[in-house]
Amino acid sequence: MHALNQFRESAGIALQAIWSNKLRSFLTVLGNIVAVTSIIAVVSLIQGMNAYVTNAIVTDVGADNFTIQRNPVVRTQADEERVRSNPRITIDDANAVRRFGDNILAVAVQGNAGTRISYRAKNLDRVQIQGVSKDYIHFSTFNAERGRPISQIEIERHRPVAILGFDTAEQLFGAADPIDKTIKIGSSHFRVVGVSEKKGSVFGQSQDEFAIIPLGTFQKMFGSRMSLQIMVKPRSPEAVKAAMDDATVAMRIERRLRPTEPDNFGMFSSDSLLNLYHTATQGIFAVLVGVVALSLVVGGIVIMNIMLMVVSERTREIGLRKALGARKRDIIWQILTESVTLSTFGGLVGIGLGFLLALAISKATPLPAAVQFWSVGIGIGITAVVGLFFGLYPAMRAASLDPIEALRRE
């Protein structure tokens, strides 16, 4: 109880000192304000970015699915030269995966190309066209919010039907209903049977500007020698790893690869893509936070210098307190409390400004911001530690003053 009362008294003295020397106090904690503002803003943007990318990858690939593509991720020039000769992904590869995969529920084939879509006088250039096989219906990344999906019979018979992305439908038809309207994809006519639900954008790039058509029709338009990608759905979320192993064996057997030869294809799940993202960004994020945190050290040094000046200004006061019976720990406690209060005050101001800065950046740019309230505790804790660490030397110096010598000073 005595310690709590002493802390309240010291904190009251510190706040009174801050209020009576507003400009000096502001300049003292300015470094902390800038540092904590930057840290809170950076952490909020990093957390927002991570959540944003995670959602985009899971939405695009699917939480439990994985894809097989022509090339894996390359990190060196030598890897790029090696994968350049990889054979294209074909329907035969997909059939091999389907035959071999005991842990696989569905295998779909997808082709991608870009061309013009038009409806009457409205034209959209370089819209992504996705050709899909009949098992596409098993994958949640394909859907029809309005209308209906493309049926398996329509895919098998290469019918000229299409599902439009949300933005594609809106740009072509506005508020009108696009279902059963005839559009032109490239030089071919298609009947719209559905509109996909809105997926949003990634870094300002719309994910809703596309059209889905049957794979056979896609290959007639863009050629049958175009490389495809295989989408694989395991029988259960727990079977993802086993399904990926099965698919790898199936691809290697189909391509007659010897045991010593590396895979000549790439395989990606949402987890593997997220791991790639975190590997690529964690170093950048760590350096960014580290550089910003350096300003806390500068702010701490400023606080230490000011507290040394405060000790010098209040030498007679400290001497009088010691002459009246104050112990060394009482003087240390008082100076440390003032230092921590100053530092924490700057941290609180910085936290508020950091949240405002992060929200302003997210409003003005495609960069998202996720304000994490745990970062408030980190901000307050860091500034309290800075105040404690850099206030220790001035406190020890004040406690070591000789009361007689201190009282003699003017």
N, C-alpha and C positions, 0 to 999 in steps of 0.2 A: 504493500500500500504506500509505504514511504517512497519507494522507487517510482511508482506511478505519479505521485504528487510532484516529485522532483522533475520527472520528465515533462509533465504539464507546465510546470513553472519555467523550465528551460525552453520549451517550445514556444511559450508565450513571449519570453524575452526575444527569441529569434524572430518571431513574426512581427514584434514591435520594431525590432531593428530593421527588418525588411521594409516595413511601412514608412519608417522615418527616413530611410535612405533609398527611395524608390528607384532613382536612376542608377545608383551604384548597384543595387540588388539586381535590377534588370540586366545590366551589363555583366554582372557576375554569373548569372544563370543562363545567359544567352547561348553559350556553348552547349549546355545541357538541353535547352529548348530545341536548338537546331538538330542536335544528335538524335534525341528521342523522336522528334517529328519525322526525321528521315527514316529511322528504324521502324517506327510504326507504319509509315506509308509503304516502305519496301516490303515488310513482312505481310501486310495486307494484300499488296499486289502479287507477291509470290504465292500466297495461299489461294488467292483468287485465280491466278494463272493455273496452278496445279489442279484445282477443282474443275476449271473450265476445260483444260486439255483432257483430263480423265473422262469427263462427260462426253466430250467430242469423240474420243477414241472408242469408248464403250458404245456410243450411239452408232458410230460408223461400222465397227467390226462386230459388235455384239459382245455381251459379257461372257458368254460361254463358247463362242464360236472362234474359229481361226481360219485364216486364208493361206492359200499356196500361190505364190507369184513367181514370175520368171527369175527375178534377182533378189538376193538377200540384201541387207544393209551393208554397204561397203564403207570401210574406214580409211583405207590406204589406196594409193595409186595402183599398187600391185593387185589388190583385190578387185579394183575396177576393171583392170585389163583381163583378169581371170574370168569374171562373170559376163564379160561382153559376149562371149561365145556360147552362153547358156542357151539351150534350145527353148523354143517358145512353149508355153503351157497349152495343151490341147485337150479336146474332149476325151481322147484315149487315156490321158493321165487321170482325168476325173473318173472314168469308168474303172480304172485300176484301183483307185482309192476306194471306190464304192464296193468293189468285189472283195477287197482284202480287209476292210475295216470292220471287225466285229464290234468295236466300241463306237461305231459311227451310225448316227440316225439318218442323216441326210447329206447329200453332196450336190451342190449347185454350181453351175458354171456361169461366169459373168464376163462380158466384153464391154469395153469402154471406148468411146470415140466422141469427137465433137463435131457438130454441124449446125446448120441453120434450121430454126423452126419458125413457121409462119402460120398466121390465121388471118385470112382476108388481107387487109393492108398492113397488119402488124407483123414485124419481123424481129426475131431474136437471133443474134449471131453467136456461134460457138457454144451452143448449149450441150451439156454432157448427155450423151445417149448411152443408156445401159441396156445391153442385151442380156436376157436371163433365160436359164433353162427351167424346166417344169418344177424342180424342187425348190425354187426360190421362195415359195410360199411358206416354207418352214423357218425362214429367217425373219426375225422381227424388224430388221433394218428396212425391209420392204413392206409397205402397207398401203391401204387405201382408206383415207378418212372419209372421202365422199366417193360415191359410185361403188365399184367392186374391183377385186384383183383380176389380173389376167388369168384365165382358166388354163388348166393343163392341156386341154384339147386345143385351145387357141395357140398355145406354144408349140405343141407337136405339129400342128398344121400350118404354122408360120402365118397366122392371121395378122393383118395390118391394124393392130389395136395398140393402145398406149396408155400408160399411167403417167400423169404429169406431176412434177414437183410443185409444191405450193406456190413459189414465186413465179414459176413458168406459167402456171394457170392464171395467176393474178395479172401478170403483165400482158398475156394474150387476150384474156376475156374480161378483165376488170371484175365488176360485180355480177356479171352474167354467169349462168350455169354452163360449165364446159362439157358436161356429160353428154355423150352421143354426138358431139360436134366433130367435124372433120378438119384436121390440121394437116400441114405439110411438113414432113421431116426430110430435109434434103430435097430430093425430087419426087418422094413417094408420099402418098396420102394415107393417113391413119385416123382411126376413129378413137376418140377419147372415151375410156371406160371408167377411169378413176382419177382421183387427185390425192396425192400423198399428204400426210399431216406435216405441219410445219416443223422443221428441224432447227431453224435459226442459222446463225452465222458463226464462223470461226475467224477471229481477228479481222472482222469486217468483210470476210468472203462468204457469200451466201452458200448454204448447203442445200438450197431448195430449187436450184435452177437445173433441172434434169428432166429426162423422159425415159420411161422404162418400156421396152418393147421385147417381143419374143426373140430368142437368140438366133434362130434360123433366119428370121427376117433381117436381123442385125448383120449377119454374115453375108447375106445377099447384097446389102447396101455397102458394107465396108470391106468385104473380102474375107475369105475363110482362113487366110494365112496370118491373120492378126493374132497376137498373143492374148490369151485369156487369163483369168484368174479363177481359182477354185475356192469355193466357200464350203466349209465343213462344219457340221453341227454334231457334237458328240451326243451319246445317248443320255448322259447326265452331266451336270457341272463337275462332278467328281472324276469323270472319265476324260477330261480334257487332255491331260498329259498322256494317258494311254492311247487316246485317239490320235494325238500328234505323232506318237511313236509308230502307230500302225500306218498312218499316212506317209511317214518318212520311208518306212520299209517298202510300201507299195510303190512309191515314186522311184525309189532306187531300183527295184526289180523291173518296173516298166521301162526304165531307161538303161537297164543293163550296166549299172555302175559296179565296178569292182570294189571290194572292201577297202582298198587303200585310196580310192578316189573320193574327193569331197563331194558333197551335195551340189548339184547344178540347178538348184531352185531355192527360193526363199519361203520360209514359213513364219507366219505372224499371228499371234493371239493378242488380245487386248492387254494381257499382262506383259508380254514381251515388248510391245510397243511402249507401254508405260515405263518399263525398265529402261528402254532406250532413251526416252524423254528425260527421266530422272538422272541417268548417267550423263547425258549431254548438258544438263542445266544445273546439277547440284554444285559443281565447282564454280560456275558463274555466280550462282546465288550466294555461295559461301564468301566469295571474294567481295561481292557487293555489300553484304551485311558487315563484313570485316572492315572494309574501307569506311563505311558510315560510322561504325562503332569507334573508330579512331578519334572521331571528334568528341566522344565522351571523355577520352583521356585529356584532350585539350581543355574541355570544360572543367574537369577535375583539377587540373593544374591552376586554372584561373581561380577556382574556389579556394584552393590552398593558399594562393598568394593573397587573396582578399582576407581570408581568415587570419593570416599572419599580420596583416595590416590592422585588423580588428583587435588582435591581441596587443599590438603595440599601442593602439589608441586607448585601450582600456586597462593599461598596466596598473594605474593607481586603483581602479575598481577591483581588479583581481588581487592586488596586494592588500586592500582593505578587507576583502572577503576572507583571505587567508589569515589575516591578523585577528579576525573575529572568530576563527575556528574552522573555516572551511578546509576540508581535506583535499589532497591531490586528486583523488578520484572524483570529488565534487566539481572541481575546476575542469577536469578532463570531460566529465559528463556534460557540463554546460556547453563547452566549445564544440564537442562532437554533435550534440543535439542541434546547435545552431547550424553547423555545417550540413548535417543530414537534412534539416528542414529546408535550408536554401536549395540544396540539390534536388530534393523531392518536389519542391514547389516548381522548379524548372521542368522536372519530368512530367508533372501533371499538365502543365501548359503545353508541353511538347506532345503529349498523348492526344489532347484535344485537337491540336493543329495537324497532327499526323493523320487522324481519322478524316478530317476535312480535306486534307491534301489527297489522300487515297481516293475518296469519293469524287473529288473534282477531276482527278485524272481518269477515273473510270467513266465519268460522264462525257468528258471531252475526247476520249480516245477509245479504240476497241479493247484496250486492256481492261480486264475485269478486276474488281477489288472485293475481297472477302474480309470484312472487319472481324478479327478474332478477339474476343474479349479476354482470352487468356493472355494476350499480348499486353493488356493493361497492367496485369500483375507483373509481367516481365519488365515493363517500362519503369514501374514504380520501384521494383526490387533493384534493378540496375542502378538507377539514380541514387537510391538509398545507400547501396554499397559504395558507389563513387564518392558520395559525401562522407561516408564513414572512413574510407581509405585515405582520401586526400585531406580529411580534417584531423587525422590522427597526429600528424607532426605538429601543427599549430596547437593542438590540445596539450600535447606533451610539453611543448615549449612554455605554454601558459602555466601549466602545473608546476614547472620547475623554477618559476620566478621566486626570488627571495622576497618575502613580504616587506622587510625593512627597506631594501633597495627600491622595490616597486613604489612604496609610499613616498620616497624622496623625489621621484621623477615628477617633472611638471608636465 
